[in-house]
C-alpha cells in the first residue's frame, strides 16, 4: 500500500479484494471464532490492566491463527 507522508498508508480496495474470506465449515471453526470474538469483546468493553490486555491480545492472535491456519 502506498505511504502518504508521516507514515500513513492508503488502502486500495482493488488490493484488499484479492484476500479471501474463509467460511466456517464445522464446529471447531465456530468454537474458535466465538472464543476470538469473546476475547475481542473484552478488549473493547472492559477496563483492563496492561498485563491482562497483553494476554488477551495474545489469545486473540492465537485463536485467529488457529482458525485460519496461519503459522
N, CA, C and O atoms as a Tinker XYZ file with bonds, in Angstrom:
   284  protein
     1  N      0.832000   -1.168000    0.000000    73     2
     2  CA     0.000000    0.000000    0.000000    64     1     3
     3  C      0.888000    1.246000    0.000000    63     2     4     5
     4  O      1.912000    1.274000    0.682000    81     3
     5  N      0.512000    2.255000   -0.743000    73     3     6
     6  CA     1.333000    3.463000   -0.807000    64     5     7
     7  C      1.327000    4.237000    0.516000    63     6     8     9
     8  O      0.340000    4.231000    1.252000    81     7
     9  N      2.443000    4.896000    0.796000    73     7    10
    10  CA     2.575000    5.707000    2.007000    64     9    11
    11  C      2.203000    7.149000    1.696000    63    10    12    13
    12  O      2.602000    7.699000    0.670000    81    11
    13  N      1.437000    7.751000    2.594000    73    11    14
    14  CA     1.016000    9.135000    2.444000    64    13    15
    15  C      1.653000    9.966000    3.548000    63    14    16    17
    16  O      0.989000   10.232000    4.550000    81    15
    17  N      2.869000   10.375000    3.421000    73    15    18
    18  CA     3.539000   11.223000    4.404000    64    17    19
    19  C      3.308000   10.823000    5.853000    63    18    20    21
    20  O      2.244000   10.301000    6.184000    81    19
    21  N      4.253000   11.050000    6.695000    73    19    22
    22  CA     4.202000   10.772000    8.137000    64    21    23
    23  C      3.803000    9.344000    8.465000    63    22    24    25
    24  O      3.275000    9.095000    9.549000    81    23
    25  N      4.036000    8.408000    7.574000    73    23    26
    26  CA     3.783000    7.005000    7.864000    64    25    27
    27  C      2.361000    6.519000    7.660000    63    26    28    29
    28  O      2.080000    5.350000    7.923000    81    27
    29  N      1.461000    7.361000    7.206000    73    27    30
    30  CA     0.092000    6.931000    6.940000    64    29    31
    31  C      0.063000    6.120000    5.648000    63    30    32    33
    32  O      0.831000    6.383000    4.723000    81    31
    33  N     -0.819000    5.144000    5.595000    73    31    34
    34  CA    -0.928000    4.303000    4.405000    64    33    35
    35  C     -2.314000    4.434000    3.794000    63    34    36    37
    36  O     -3.313000    4.596000    4.496000    81    35
    37  N     -2.350000    4.362000    2.493000    73    35    38
    38  CA    -3.604000    4.388000    1.755000    64    37    39
    39  C     -3.967000    2.951000    1.389000    63    38    40    41
    40  O     -3.154000    2.229000    0.813000    81    39
    41  N     -5.181000    2.542000    1.723000    73    39    42
    42  CA    -5.613000    1.190000    1.389000    64    41    43
    43  C     -6.320000    1.202000    0.046000    63    42    44    45
    44  O     -7.174000    2.048000   -0.218000    81    43
    45  N     -5.960000    0.275000   -0.771000    73    43    46
    46  CA    -6.563000    0.166000   -2.100000    64    45    47
    47  C     -7.565000   -0.981000   -2.101000    63    46    48    49
    48  O     -7.208000   -2.123000   -1.812000    81    47
    49  N     -8.807000   -0.679000   -2.422000    73    47    50
    50  CA    -9.859000   -1.684000   -2.447000    64    49    51
    51  C     -9.496000   -2.803000   -3.424000    63    50    52    53
    52  O     -9.765000   -3.972000   -3.146000    81    51
    53  N     -8.898000   -2.468000   -4.542000    73    51    54
    54  CA    -8.547000   -3.478000   -5.541000    64    53    55
    55  C     -7.561000   -4.504000   -4.975000    63    54    56    57
    56  O     -7.589000   -5.671000   -5.366000    81    55
    57  N     -6.692000   -4.076000   -4.059000    73    55    58
    58  CA    -5.739000   -4.994000   -3.430000    64    57    59
    59  C     -6.442000   -5.814000   -2.356000    63    58    60    61
    60  O     -6.218000   -7.020000   -2.252000    81    59
    61  N     -7.290000   -5.171000   -1.556000    73    59    62
    62  CA    -7.988000   -5.880000   -0.488000    64    61    63
    63  C     -8.937000   -6.944000   -1.029000    63    62    64    65
    64  O     -9.162000   -7.958000   -0.368000    81    63
    65  N     -9.490000   -6.736000   -2.203000    73    63    66
    66  CA   -10.406000   -7.720000   -2.804000    64    65    67
    67  C     -9.711000   -9.048000   -3.099000    63    66    68    69
    68  O    -10.378000  -10.075000   -3.222000    81    67
    69  N     -8.402000   -9.044000   -3.211000    73    67    70
    70  CA    -7.659000  -10.266000   -3.515000    64    69    71
    71  C     -7.551000  -11.200000   -2.308000    63    70    72    73
    72  O     -7.232000  -12.379000   -2.465000    81    71
    73  N     -7.815000  -10.683000   -1.105000    73    71    74
    74  CA    -7.711000  -11.507000    0.091000    64    73    75
    75  C     -8.992000  -12.303000    0.274000    63    74    76    77
    76  O    -10.077000  -11.725000    0.338000    81    75
    77  N     -8.878000  -13.629000    0.359000    73    75    78
    78  CA   -10.076000  -14.453000    0.524000    64    77    79
    79  C    -10.622000  -14.347000    1.949000    63    78    80    81
    80  O     -9.871000  -14.138000    2.902000    81    79
    81  N    -11.912000  -14.491000    2.075000    73    79    82
    82  CA   -12.539000  -14.564000    3.383000    64    81    83
    83  C    -13.051000  -15.988000    3.531000    63    82    84    85
    84  O    -14.047000  -16.361000    2.912000    81    83
    85  N    -12.368000  -16.787000    4.354000    73    83    86
    86  CA   -12.783000  -18.186000    4.503000    64    85    87
    87  C    -14.125000  -18.286000    5.218000    63    86    88    89
    88  O    -14.458000  -17.461000    6.069000    81    87
    89  N    -14.879000  -19.302000    4.858000    73    87    90
    90  CA   -16.139000  -19.554000    5.541000    64    89    91
    91  C    -15.915000  -20.623000    6.595000    63    90    92    93
    92  O    -15.076000  -21.509000    6.429000    81    91
    93  N    -16.667000  -20.533000    7.673000    73    91    94
    94  CA   -16.551000  -21.507000    8.749000    64    93    95
    95  C    -17.350000  -22.744000    8.365000    63    94    96    97
    96  O    -18.539000  -22.655000    8.059000    81    95
    97  N    -16.688000  -23.900000    8.382000    73    95    98
    98  CA   -17.313000  -25.108000    7.879000    64    97    99
    99  C    -17.787000  -26.081000    8.952000    63    98   100   101
   100  O    -18.744000  -26.822000    8.728000    81    99
   101  N    -17.140000  -26.093000   10.105000    73    99   102
   102  CA   -17.511000  -27.099000   11.098000    64   101   103
   103  C    -17.421000  -26.542000   12.508000    63   102   104   105
   104  O    -16.987000  -25.408000   12.711000    81   103
   105  N    -17.833000  -27.342000   13.476000    73   103   106
   106  CA   -17.933000  -26.915000   14.863000    64   105   107
   107  C    -16.667000  -26.322000   15.446000    63   106   108   109
   108  O    -16.730000  -25.333000   16.176000    81   107
   109  N    -15.507000  -26.913000   15.136000    73   107   110
   110  CA   -14.244000  -26.400000   15.677000    64   109   111
   111  C    -14.010000  -24.969000   15.228000    63   110   112   113
   112  O    -13.587000  -24.130000   16.024000    81   111
   113  N    -14.282000  -24.681000   13.960000    73   111   114
   114  CA   -14.124000  -23.315000   13.457000    64   113   115
   115  C    -15.045000  -22.356000   14.196000    63   114   116   117
   116  O    -14.629000  -21.262000   14.577000    81   115
   117  N    -16.292000  -22.761000   14.399000    73   115   118
   118  CA   -17.249000  -21.900000   15.092000    64   117   119
   119  C    -16.813000  -21.638000   16.527000    63   118   120   121
   120  O    -16.962000  -20.524000   17.029000    81   119
   121  N    -16.279000  -22.654000   17.185000    73   119   122
   122  CA   -15.813000  -22.500000   18.561000    64   121   123
   123  C    -14.642000  -21.520000   18.622000    63   122   124   125
   124  O    -14.619000  -20.639000   19.481000    81   123
   125  N    -13.662000  -21.669000   17.712000    73   123   126
   126  CA   -12.524000  -20.754000   17.675000    64   125   127
   127  C    -12.973000  -19.330000   17.391000    63   126   128   129
   128  O    -12.469000  -18.379000   17.989000    81   127
   129  N    -13.931000  -19.188000   16.467000    73   127   130
   130  CA   -14.463000  -17.871000   16.135000    64   129   131
   131  C    -15.123000  -17.236000   17.360000    63   130   132   133
   132  O    -14.892000  -16.062000   17.651000    81   131
   133  N    -15.936000  -18.004000   18.071000    73   131   134
   134  CA   -16.616000  -17.481000   19.263000    64   133   135
   135  C    -15.613000  -17.073000   20.336000    63   134   136   137
   136  O    -15.775000  -16.035000   20.978000    81   135
   137  N    -14.572000  -17.889000   20.534000    73   135   138
   138  CA   -13.556000  -17.562000   21.534000    64   137   139
   139  C    -12.813000  -16.274000   21.165000    63   138   140   141
   140  O    -12.603000  -15.412000   22.019000    81   139
   141  N    -12.421000  -16.146000   19.911000    73   139   142
   142  CA   -11.723000  -14.937000   19.463000    64   141   143
   143  C    -12.629000  -13.716000   19.606000    63   142   144   145
   144  O    -12.175000  -12.650000   20.020000    81   143
   145  N    -13.909000  -13.871000   19.265000    73   143   146
   146  CA   -14.870000  -12.784000   19.381000    64   145   147
   147  C    -15.049000  -12.365000   20.837000    63   146   148   149
   148  O    -15.110000  -11.174000   21.140000    81   147
   149  N    -15.132000  -13.334000   21.729000    73   147   150
   150  CA   -15.292000  -13.019000   23.156000    64   149   151
   151  C    -14.082000  -12.274000   23.699000    63   150   152   153
   152  O    -14.228000  -11.323000   24.466000    81   151
   153  N    -12.880000  -12.704000   23.301000    73   151   154
   154  CA   -11.666000  -12.002000   23.736000    64   153   155
   155  C    -11.657000  -10.572000   23.213000    63   154   156   157
   156  O    -11.343000   -9.637000   23.950000    81   155
   157  N    -12.002000  -10.404000   21.941000    73   155   158
   158  CA   -12.021000   -9.067000   21.339000    64   157   159
   159  C    -13.051000   -8.178000   22.034000    63   158   160   161
   160  O    -12.810000   -6.987000   22.236000    81   159
   161  N    -14.188000   -8.750000   22.398000    73   159   162
   162  CA   -15.215000   -8.003000   23.102000    64   161   163
   163  C    -14.713000   -7.515000   24.462000    63   162   164   165
   164  O    -15.004000   -6.391000   24.869000    81   163
   165  N    -13.962000   -8.362000   25.156000    73   163   166
   166  CA   -13.371000   -7.954000   26.430000    64   165   167
   167  C    -12.442000   -6.752000   26.240000    63   166   168   169
   168  O    -12.445000   -5.815000   27.038000    81   167
   169  N    -11.653000   -6.800000   25.172000    73   167   170
   170  CA   -10.734000   -5.685000   24.900000    64   169   171
   171  C    -11.485000   -4.374000   24.714000    63   170   172   173
   172  O    -11.034000   -3.317000   25.155000    81   171
   173  N    -12.624000   -4.457000   24.061000    73   171   174
   174  CA   -13.381000   -3.245000   23.747000    64   173   175
   175  C    -14.247000   -2.748000   24.894000    63   174   176   177
   176  O    -14.487000   -1.548000   25.022000    81   175
   177  N    -14.718000   -3.672000   25.730000    73   175   178
   178  CA   -15.741000   -3.306000   26.706000    64   177   179
   179  C    -15.309000   -3.290000   28.164000    63   178   180   181
   180  O    -16.066000   -2.836000   29.022000    81   179
   181  N    -14.128000   -3.767000   28.458000    73   179   182
   182  CA   -13.700000   -3.833000   29.851000    64   181   183
   183  C    -12.455000   -2.991000   30.080000    63   182   184   185
   184  O    -11.624000   -2.822000   29.188000    81   183
   185  N    -12.348000   -2.476000   31.277000    73   183   186
   186  CA   -11.154000   -1.735000   31.662000    64   185   187
   187  C    -10.141000   -2.777000   32.151000    63   186   188   189
   188  O    -10.384000   -3.453000   33.150000    81   187
   189  N     -9.019000   -2.908000   31.459000    73   187   190
   190  CA    -8.049000   -3.956000   31.737000    64   189   191
   191  C     -6.690000   -3.385000   32.098000    63   190   192   193
   192  O     -6.324000   -2.287000   31.679000    81   191
   193  N     -5.948000   -4.155000   32.886000    73   191   194
   194  CA    -4.563000   -3.779000   33.165000    64   193   195
   195  C     -3.740000   -4.038000   31.909000    63   194   196   197
   196  O     -4.187000   -4.740000   31.002000    81   195
   197  N     -2.566000   -3.482000   31.859000    73   195   198
   198  CA    -1.678000   -3.674000   30.701000    64   197   199
   199  C     -1.372000   -5.159000   30.522000    63   198   200   201
   200  O     -1.355000   -5.662000   29.399000    81   199
   201  N     -1.132000   -5.855000   31.627000    73   199   202
   202  CA    -0.822000   -7.282000   31.556000    64   201   203
   203  C     -2.000000   -8.079000   31.023000    63   202   204   205
   204  O     -1.823000   -8.935000   30.157000    81   203
   205  N     -3.215000   -7.808000   31.531000    73   203   206
   206  CA    -4.406000   -8.506000   31.047000    64   205   207
   207  C     -4.644000   -8.223000   29.576000    63   206   208   209
   208  O     -4.986000   -9.122000   28.809000    81   207
   209  N     -4.462000   -6.970000   29.187000    73   207   210
   210  CA    -4.652000   -6.579000   27.782000    64   209   211
   211  C     -3.670000   -7.325000   26.878000    63   210   212   213
   212  O     -4.047000   -7.823000   25.817000    81   211
   213  N     -2.411000   -7.396000   27.306000    73   211   214
   214  CA    -1.386000   -8.107000   26.536000    64   213   215
   215  C     -1.735000   -9.585000   26.411000    63   214   216   217
   216  O     -1.600000  -10.169000   25.335000    81   215
   217  N     -2.183000  -10.188000   27.506000    73   215   218
   218  CA    -2.552000  -11.611000   27.489000    64   217   219
   219  C     -3.742000  -11.874000   26.572000    63   218   220   221
   220  O     -3.758000  -12.861000   25.837000    81   219
   221  N     -4.732000  -10.996000   26.616000    73   219   222
   222  CA    -5.908000  -11.174000   25.767000    64   221   223
   223  C     -5.547000  -10.979000   24.295000    63   222   224   225
   224  O     -6.023000  -11.730000   23.443000    81   223
   225  N     -4.723000   -9.994000   23.984000    73   223   226
   226  CA    -4.283000   -9.801000   22.592000    64   225   227
   227  C     -3.556000  -11.039000   22.078000    63   226   228   229
   228  O     -3.743000  -11.445000   20.931000    81   227
   229  N     -2.735000  -11.631000   22.923000    73   227   230
   230  CA    -2.019000  -12.853000   22.558000    64   229   231
   231  C     -3.010000  -13.996000   22.303000    63   230   232   233
   232  O     -2.834000  -14.783000   21.373000    81   231
   233  N     -4.039000  -14.077000   23.129000    73   231   234
   234  CA    -5.056000  -15.116000   22.953000    64   233   235
   235  C     -5.830000  -14.924000   21.658000    63   234   236   237
   236  O     -6.113000  -15.894000   20.954000    81   235
   237  N     -6.173000  -13.691000   21.342000    73   235   238
   238  CA    -6.876000  -13.402000   20.082000    64   237   239
   239  C     -6.001000  -13.813000   18.900000    63   238   240   241
   240  O     -6.471000  -14.474000   17.974000    81   239
   241  N     -4.734000  -13.423000   18.936000    73   239   242
   242  CA    -3.804000  -13.802000   17.862000    64   241   243
   243  C     -3.740000  -15.313000   17.701000    63   242   244   245
   244  O     -3.763000  -15.826000   16.583000    81   243
   245  N     -3.661000  -16.017000   18.811000    73   243   246
   246  CA    -3.564000  -17.477000   18.787000    64   245   247
   247  C     -4.815000  -18.106000   18.176000    63   246   248   249
   248  O     -4.713000  -19.002000   17.339000    81   247
   249  N     -5.983000  -17.644000   18.589000    73   247   250
   250  CA    -7.249000  -18.202000   18.081000    64   249   251
   251  C     -7.411000  -17.912000   16.589000    63   250   252   253
   252  O     -7.819000  -18.789000   15.828000    81   251
   253  N     -7.095000  -16.694000   16.170000    73   251   254
   254  CA    -7.225000  -16.342000   14.756000    64   253   255
   255  C     -6.225000  -17.133000   13.916000    63   254   256   257
   256  O     -6.556000  -17.585000   12.820000    81   255
   257  N     -5.008000  -17.299000   14.423000    73   255   258
   258  CA    -4.001000  -18.094000   13.709000    64   257   259
   259  C     -4.474000  -19.529000   13.532000    63   258   260   261
   260  O     -4.330000  -20.116000   12.460000    81   259
   261  N     -5.034000  -20.078000   14.588000    73   259   262
   262  CA    -5.519000  -21.452000   14.519000    64   261   263
   263  C     -6.737000  -21.550000   13.581000    63   262   264   265
   264  O     -6.855000  -22.499000   12.806000    81   263
   265  N     -7.612000  -20.587000   13.659000    73   263   266
   266  CA    -8.833000  -20.581000   12.835000    64   265   267
   267  C     -8.503000  -20.554000   11.351000    63   266   268   269
   268  O     -9.106000  -21.288000   10.567000    81   267
   269  N     -7.551000  -19.711000   10.957000    73   267   270
   270  CA    -7.224000  -19.545000    9.541000    64   269   271
   271  C     -6.023000  -20.360000    9.087000    63   270   272   273
   272  O     -5.622000  -20.281000    7.926000    81   271
   273  N     -5.442000  -21.149000   10.000000    73   271   274
   274  CA    -4.315000  -21.995000    9.619000    64   273   275
   275  C     -3.051000  -21.218000    9.317000    63   274   276   277
   276  O     -2.268000  -21.595000    8.445000    81   275
   277  N     -2.857000  -20.123000   10.050000    73   275   278
   278  CA    -1.669000  -19.280000    9.848000    64   277   279
   279  C     -0.645000  -19.657000   10.904000    63   278   280   281
   280  O     -0.938000  -19.583000   12.097000    81   279
   281  N      0.559000  -20.062000   10.488000    73   279   282
   282  CA     1.572000  -20.442000   11.497000    64   281   283
   283  C      2.089000  -19.249000   12.282000    63   282   284
   284  O      2.938000  -19.408000   13.159000    81   283
